[in-house]
Amino acid sequence: MANHKSAKKRIRANEAKRLRNRYQLKTARTFIRKLRATHDKAEAEELYKKVSSMIDKLAKKNIIHKNKAANNKSKLAKFVASLG
């Protein structure tokens, strides 16, 4: 257990950040699933903009690796392009 005041504060701050990161990651994953389930091209393009932005934010904050973000965006763009 932490003995210093600053260490206790760091524990609290880290827990808050962990929960925030988890929420943002889970939300992005849900939107990715929603996008993959879409069969309407116009709706998918609109959703792709939102999802792409979410993925970029996750990568910027180091919640996911930048290469994973690029890979996800690429696969989703390919999926949206394949819709007829």
VENDAGI-V650149 format. One record per helix or strand of 3 or more residues. SS is the DSSP state (~ for helix, > for strand). FROM is the first residue (numbers start at 1). LEN is the number of residues. If there is no record, write none. Layout:
BEGIN
SS_FROM_LEN / SS_FROM_LEN
END
This chain:
BEGIN
~_5_33 / ~_41_20 / ~_66_17
END
